[in-house]
Amino acid sequence: MKKPDIVKRIARRSGVSTGEAADRMDGAVREILANLRRRKAAPFPGLGKFTRDSEGGVAFERQREQS
């Protein structure tokens, strides 16, 4: 899925314009990147979290499903 597809879906589900949805998505990405630069985990609610690995790369840890 590409950014325009995600933005359209966000706009449709939240009842905002595509411009507002794009701004919200960009803000979320900026926040994730800022956390990673500070070596903090960046949560992605309902899915997991982004973290820095030992070599400085980015890793994604999936949220475990609760049974």
KOLFI-553381 format. One record per residue: x, y, z of N, C-alpha, C, O, CB in turn. Coordinates in steps of 0.05 Angstrom, whole numbers, plus 5000, padded with zeros to 4 digits. Glycine has a CB too. Example, Ala and Ser with C-alpha at 12.3 -4.5 7.8 and 13.67 -1.06 7.14 Angstrom:
! residues 2
526448865156524649105156526449345156528549345169522649115181 525749555142527349795143525850015157526850235161528249885114 
//
This chain:
! residues 67
501749775000500050005000501850255000503850265014498150005024 501150444984502650694982501350914998499050895006502950774953 502851125003501951345020499151455011497451495028503951575020 498751514985496151624977493851434985491651524992496051674947 494251174983492150984991491650995021489350985029493050694983 493751015037493451025066492051285073490251285090496151015080 492851505061491651765066488651765060487051865075493051995050 487951655037485051645030483451485050481251555058484751515002 484651265060483251095079482951245106480851225118484850835084 485051385115484951535139482751755137481151785155487751665146 482751895114480852105110477952005111476252115124481352245083 477551785097474851665096473951575123471651625131474851435076 475651435138474851335164474551535186473051505205476851125173 476051755184475951955205474352205197473852375214478752045212 473352215172471652435164473152695161471952915165469452465183 475652685153477252935148478052945119477752755104479752955167 479053175111479953195083482553035079483852955098480553495076 483152985054485652835048488052985056490052875064485752755018 487953255054490153425063490653395093492953365102489653715056 488453405109488653365138489753085145491353055163485953415152 488752885131489652615135492652585129494052445144488052415118 493552705108496352705101498052835122500252735129496852835073 497053065133498453195154498653025179500753015192497053465161 496452885186496452705209498452475205499952405224493652595214 498552365182500352145176503252235178504952105189499752025149 503752475166506552585167507352635196509652585203506652845150 505552735212506152785240506852525255508652525271503852915253 505352315249505852055262508651955254510151855271503751855255 509351975229511951885219514152055231516251945239512051895188 513752315233515752485246516252405275518552405284514952785244 514052345289514252265317515752005320517451975338511552245330 515251815303516651555303519651605299521251505313515451365282 520251755278523051805272524551965294526851905300523351965246 523152155306524352305328524952125352527152145364522452535338 523151945358523651755380525951575374527651515391521151585385 526151475349528351295342531051445342533051325350527851185314 531051695335533551845336534451885365536851895370533152125323 532551895384533251915412533751645425534051625449531052065427 533751435408534151165417531951065435532350895453536851135432 529551175431527151085446525450915428525550945403525551335456 523950745440522050585424519750765414519050955428520850345442 518750695391516550855380514150665376514050505357517350975352 512150685394509850505393508150555368507750785360508250525418 507050345358505150365336502650215346502449975342506250235308 500850355359498550235373497150015357496450045334496650445381 496749795371495349565359497049385342496149165335493049665343 499449465335501149305318503749225331504648995329501749455292 505049405345507649355358509149605362508049815367509249155341 511849585360513449825364516049815347517049595341514149865393 516950045339519550065325521650115346521250265365519450305304 523949985343526250025361528850035344528849965320526449795382 530950135357533550125344534949865351534849785374535350375353 536149735332537649485338540449555347541249785347537649295314 541949355354544649395364546549525344548649635351545849135374 545949495318547649605297546749885288547849995269547749415274 544749995301543750255293541450255273540450465266545950425283 540650015264538449995245535750005260535750025284538749745229 533649985245531049995256529849715255530049575235529150195241 528549635277527249375279524349425287523749625300528649185299 522649235279519749255287519149015304519548785295517949275262 518149055328517248835346514248825345512949015353518348875375 513248605336510348575335509148545363510348425381509548335318 506748655366505348625390504248345392503148245372503048835392 504548215414503547945417500547955420499448125434504847805441 499247765408496347745410495647635437496847435446495147575387 493747755450492847655476490647455471488747495455491847885494 490747235485488747025482486847015505484946845505489946765479 
//
